[in-house]
């Protein structure tokens, strides 16, 4: 009994020490969270929600709490069952073909992001940004930021430029995008289940296809896509990315497709929710991305010029 009390006192003292450092640590946490969202767009790697992880728990509060956190994360981890078949269903092949044909050429869009992070009532942070994205034949060309506001602070021109430079650097290196299972470039990375028509979650006129990947890295995930049978548009994509951080116990991503242009069906909204827990502290990170003002251009030069002048 005395040993149990001793351990409890140690944990209590550690918790008090951590609470005292919450303001500084939460700012560090949000900086990491926002960095993970810097290049967000359809096809992006989804938020690396360092709930408590960015607080560097192991070095700050000792091996006792670290061990408890690790055990909690292991027991609380969520895993999806692999898809039942590696063959690419006909409906997925159709969706891939339609997508490839519609993203041909030079296309730009505007992106409006909202990121929120809170931790057990102890801290809350938020960031809003407006930016533009240019792509050619479905591949990244350039991102331009127009406005970033974090916790009421409007970023200066130099701060906006730094964010843009880092985001473009990461995208150019191929680090920042989620590899969509219907994109012909990455379709071979995935295994697919048999299409389901009469499922309870299927929107009218769609088939649901589960997917998973043997590549358990930050650019793949497992989940379900809902494809319109008539036109092969991906109506909705729901999944859990394989990039959950050590102290995030769950995460879900929902991508919603829409008519971006008369001849372009594209993701027009992304909703993401991540949660994490360590001892008595819990945290939640959310991200919402809205994509609008799509335009086509006759040349890449014309698109790049317009990108710099599309600020909302």
C-alpha positions as CSV (number, residue, x, y, z in Angstrom):
1,X,0.0,0.0,0.0
2,X,2.8,2.4,0.9
3,X,4.5,1.7,-2.4
4,X,1.2,2.6,-4.3
5,X,0.9,5.8,-2.4
6,X,4.5,6.7,-3.2
7,X,3.9,6.2,-6.9
8,X,0.7,8.2,-6.7
9,X,2.6,11.1,-5.0
10,X,5.2,11.0,-7.7
11,X,2.6,11.1,-10.4
12,X,0.7,13.9,-8.7
13,X,3.9,16.0,-8.3
14,X,4.8,15.4,-12.0
15,X,1.3,16.4,-13.1
16,X,1.5,19.7,-11.1
17,X,4.8,20.5,-12.7
18,X,3.4,19.9,-16.1
19,X,0.3,22.0,-15.5
20,X,2.6,24.9,-14.5
21,X,4.3,24.8,-17.8
22,X,1.2,24.4,-20.0
23,X,1.1,27.9,-21.4
24,X,4.6,27.6,-22.9
25,X,4.2,24.0,-23.9
26,X,0.8,24.6,-25.6
27,X,2.3,27.3,-27.8
28,X,5.0,24.8,-28.9
29,X,2.4,22.2,-29.5
30,X,0.3,24.5,-31.7
31,X,3.3,25.6,-33.7
32,X,3.9,22.0,-34.6
33,X,0.3,21.4,-35.3
34,X,0.1,24.4,-37.6
35,X,3.3,23.4,-39.4
36,X,1.7,20.1,-40.2
37,X,-1.2,21.9,-41.8
38,X,0.9,24.4,-43.8
39,X,0.4,22.9,-47.2
40,X,-3.0,21.3,-46.7
41,X,-5.1,20.6,-49.8
42,X,-6.9,17.6,-51.2
43,X,-4.2,14.9,-51.4
44,X,-2.2,16.3,-48.5
45,X,-0.8,14.4,-45.6
46,X,-3.3,15.1,-42.8
47,X,-2.6,16.9,-39.5
48,X,0.2,15.5,-37.4
49,X,-1.6,16.3,-34.2
50,X,1.2,16.3,-31.6
51,X,-1.2,16.2,-28.7
52,X,1.2,16.1,-25.7
53,X,3.8,14.6,-28.0
54,X,5.3,18.0,-28.9
55,X,5.6,18.7,-25.1
56,X,8.5,16.2,-25.2
57,X,7.0,14.3,-22.3
58,X,9.7,11.7,-21.9
59,X,12.4,14.3,-21.1
60,X,10.3,16.8,-19.3
61,X,8.4,14.7,-16.7
62,X,10.4,11.5,-16.2
63,X,10.2,7.8,-17.1
64,X,7.2,7.1,-14.9
65,X,4.8,9.3,-16.8
66,X,6.4,8.4,-20.1
67,X,5.8,4.7,-19.5
68,X,2.2,5.3,-18.6
69,X,1.7,7.4,-21.7
70,X,3.2,4.9,-24.0
71,X,1.1,2.1,-22.5
72,X,-2.0,4.2,-22.9
73,X,-1.3,4.9,-26.5
74,X,-0.6,1.2,-27.3
75,X,-3.8,0.1,-25.7
76,X,-5.8,2.9,-27.2
77,X,-4.5,2.6,-30.8
78,X,-7.0,2.2,-33.6
79,X,-6.3,-0.1,-36.5
80,X,-8.4,-0.9,-39.6
81,X,-8.7,-4.4,-41.0
82,X,-7.0,-4.8,-44.4
83,X,-9.1,-4.7,-47.5
84,X,-10.2,-8.1,-48.7
85,X,-8.8,-8.0,-52.2
86,X,-5.8,-6.5,-54.0
87,X,-7.5,-6.4,-57.4
88,X,-8.7,-2.9,-58.5
89,X,-12.5,-3.0,-58.8
90,X,-14.0,-1.7,-62.1
91,X,-15.7,1.2,-60.3
92,X,-12.3,2.4,-58.9
93,X,-10.7,2.1,-62.4
94,X,-13.4,4.2,-63.8
95,X,-13.0,6.8,-61.0
96,X,-9.3,6.9,-61.6
97,X,-9.8,7.4,-65.4
98,X,-12.3,10.2,-64.9
99,X,-10.2,12.0,-62.3
100,X,-7.1,11.9,-64.6
101,X,-9.0,13.3,-67.5
102,X,-10.6,16.1,-65.6
103,X,-7.4,17.4,-63.9
104,X,-5.5,17.8,-67.1
105,X,-4.2,21.2,-67.9
106,X,-3.3,24.1,-65.7
107,X,-5.8,24.7,-62.8
108,X,-5.7,27.0,-59.8
109,X,-7.9,27.1,-56.7
110,X,-8.2,29.1,-53.4
111,X,-7.8,27.4,-50.1
112,X,-9.3,28.5,-46.7
113,X,-8.0,26.7,-43.7
114,X,-9.1,26.8,-40.1
115,X,-7.1,24.9,-37.4
116,X,-8.1,24.6,-33.8
117,X,-6.2,22.9,-30.9
118,X,-7.3,22.5,-27.3
119,X,-6.1,20.6,-24.4
120,X,-8.3,19.6,-21.4
121,X,-9.6,23.1,-20.9
122,X,-6.0,24.3,-20.2
123,X,-5.2,25.9,-23.5
124,X,-6.8,26.8,-26.8
125,X,-5.2,27.9,-30.0
126,X,-6.5,28.7,-33.5
127,X,-5.1,29.6,-36.9
128,X,-6.9,30.8,-40.1
129,X,-5.3,31.2,-43.5
130,X,-6.1,32.0,-47.1
131,X,-3.9,30.7,-49.9
132,X,-3.8,29.7,-53.6
133,X,-2.7,26.5,-55.2
134,X,-1.6,25.9,-58.8
135,X,-1.3,22.5,-60.4
136,X,-0.6,21.1,-63.9
137,X,-2.1,17.8,-64.9
138,X,-3.0,17.1,-61.3
139,X,0.6,17.7,-60.0
140,X,1.8,20.5,-57.7
141,X,3.3,23.6,-59.2
142,X,3.2,26.3,-56.6
143,X,1.4,27.6,-53.5
144,X,1.0,31.3,-52.6
145,X,-0.2,32.5,-49.1
146,X,-2.3,35.6,-48.9
147,X,-3.2,35.8,-45.2
148,X,-2.3,34.0,-42.0
149,X,-3.8,34.8,-38.5
150,X,-2.8,32.8,-35.4
151,X,-4.3,33.5,-32.0
152,X,-5.4,37.0,-33.2
153,X,-1.9,37.8,-34.6
154,X,-1.8,38.6,-38.3
155,X,1.4,37.4,-39.9
156,X,3.7,40.0,-41.3
157,X,4.8,39.8,-45.0
158,X,8.1,38.1,-44.0
159,X,6.3,35.6,-41.9
160,X,3.8,34.8,-44.7
161,X,6.8,34.5,-47.1
162,X,8.6,32.1,-44.7
163,X,5.5,29.9,-44.5
164,X,5.1,29.9,-48.3
165,X,8.8,29.1,-48.9
166,X,8.7,26.1,-46.5
167,X,5.4,24.8,-47.9
168,X,6.7,25.0,-51.5
169,X,9.9,23.3,-50.5
170,X,8.1,20.4,-48.8
171,X,5.7,20.0,-51.7
172,X,8.5,20.1,-54.3
173,X,10.3,17.3,-52.3
174,X,7.1,15.2,-52.4
175,X,6.7,15.2,-48.6
176,X,3.4,16.9,-48.0
177,X,0.7,15.1,-49.9
178,X,-1.6,12.2,-49.1
179,X,-1.5,9.6,-52.0
180,X,-5.2,9.3,-53.0
181,X,-6.2,5.7,-53.7
182,X,-8.1,6.7,-56.9
183,X,-5.1,8.6,-58.4
184,X,-3.5,6.6,-61.2
185,X,-0.1,7.5,-59.9
186,X,-0.7,5.7,-56.6
187,X,-3.4,3.2,-57.2
188,X,-1.0,0.3,-57.2
189,X,0.0,1.2,-53.6
190,X,-3.5,0.1,-52.4
191,X,-5.5,-3.0,-51.9
192,X,-9.3,-2.8,-52.3
193,X,-12.3,-4.6,-51.0
194,X,-15.4,-5.6,-53.0
195,X,-17.7,-2.7,-53.9
196,X,-20.7,-2.5,-51.6
197,X,-24.0,-0.9,-52.9
198,X,-26.6,-1.4,-50.2
199,X,-24.5,-0.3,-47.2
200,X,-26.1,1.9,-44.6
201,X,-23.6,4.7,-45.1
202,X,-23.7,4.7,-48.9
203,X,-25.2,7.9,-50.4
204,X,-27.8,7.2,-53.0
205,X,-26.4,6.0,-56.3
206,X,-23.0,5.2,-54.9
207,X,-20.8,2.2,-54.2
208,X,-18.5,2.0,-51.2
209,X,-15.0,0.6,-51.7
210,X,-12.7,-0.1,-48.7
211,X,-9.0,0.4,-49.2
212,X,-5.7,-0.1,-47.3
213,X,-2.0,-0.1,-48.1
214,X,1.0,-2.1,-47.1
215,X,3.0,1.2,-47.2
216,X,2.4,2.3,-43.6
217,X,4.0,5.7,-44.0
218,X,2.8,9.3,-43.7
219,X,1.4,9.4,-47.3
220,X,-1.0,6.5,-47.1
221,X,-4.1,5.5,-45.1
222,X,-7.0,3.1,-44.8
223,X,-10.7,3.7,-45.1
224,X,-13.6,3.8,-47.5
225,X,-14.4,5.8,-50.7
226,X,-17.9,6.4,-52.0
227,X,-18.1,6.5,-55.8
228,X,-21.1,7.6,-57.9
229,X,-22.0,4.7,-60.1
230,X,-23.3,6.9,-63.0
231,X,-20.4,9.3,-63.5
232,X,-17.6,7.6,-61.4
233,X,-17.0,10.8,-59.3
234,X,-15.6,10.2,-55.8
235,X,-18.4,11.7,-53.7
236,X,-16.7,11.1,-50.3
237,X,-13.5,9.7,-48.9
238,X,-13.2,8.7,-45.2
239,X,-10.1,7.3,-43.7
240,X,-7.5,7.2,-41.0
241,X,-4.0,8.2,-42.1
242,X,-1.1,6.0,-41.1
243,X,0.7,9.2,-39.9
244,X,-0.9,9.4,-36.4
245,X,1.7,10.7,-34.0
246,X,2.8,8.6,-31.0
247,X,0.4,10.3,-28.6
248,X,-2.6,10.6,-30.8
249,X,-5.0,7.8,-30.1
250,X,-7.5,8.4,-32.9
251,X,-8.0,10.4,-36.1
252,X,-10.5,10.6,-38.9
253,X,-10.4,12.5,-42.2
254,X,-13.4,13.2,-44.5
255,X,-12.9,14.6,-48.0
256,X,-16.1,15.8,-49.8
257,X,-16.1,16.0,-53.5
258,X,-18.0,18.6,-55.5
259,X,-18.4,20.3,-58.9
260,X,-15.4,22.7,-58.8
261,X,-16.0,23.6,-62.4
262,X,-18.4,22.4,-65.0
263,X,-15.8,19.9,-66.2
264,X,-14.0,19.3,-63.0
265,X,-15.0,17.2,-60.0
266,X,-12.6,17.8,-57.1
267,X,-12.4,17.8,-53.3
268,X,-14.1,21.0,-52.1
269,X,-14.0,20.4,-48.3
270,X,-11.9,18.5,-45.8
271,X,-12.8,17.8,-42.2
272,X,-10.3,16.3,-39.8
273,X,-10.4,15.4,-36.1
274,X,-7.6,14.0,-34.0
275,X,-7.5,13.2,-30.3
276,X,-4.8,12.3,-27.8
277,X,-4.6,11.5,-24.1
278,X,-1.8,11.3,-21.6
279,X,-2.5,10.6,-17.9
280,X,-5.1,13.3,-16.8
281,X,-4.5,15.5,-19.9
282,X,-6.4,15.2,-23.2
283,X,-6.2,17.2,-26.4
284,X,-8.1,17.6,-29.6
285,X,-7.0,19.0,-32.9
286,X,-9.4,19.9,-35.8
287,X,-8.8,21.1,-39.3
288,X,-11.3,22.4,-41.9
289,X,-10.2,23.1,-45.4
290,X,-12.5,24.8,-48.0
291,X,-11.5,24.9,-51.7
292,X,-13.1,27.3,-54.1
293,X,-12.6,29.8,-57.0
294,X,-11.2,27.1,-59.3
295,X,-9.9,28.4,-62.7
296,X,-8.4,26.9,-65.8
297,X,-5.6,28.6,-67.7
298,X,-4.2,28.3,-71.2
299,X,-0.6,28.2,-70.1
300,X,1.4,27.7,-66.9
301,X,2.8,31.3,-67.1
302,X,-0.8,32.7,-67.1
303,X,-1.6,30.5,-64.1
304,X,1.4,31.6,-62.1
305,X,0.7,35.3,-62.8
306,X,-2.9,34.9,-61.7
307,X,-1.9,33.0,-58.5
308,X,-0.2,36.0,-57.1
309,X,-3.2,38.2,-57.7
310,X,-6.0,35.9,-56.5
311,X,-6.1,37.1,-52.8
312,X,-9.7,37.0,-51.5
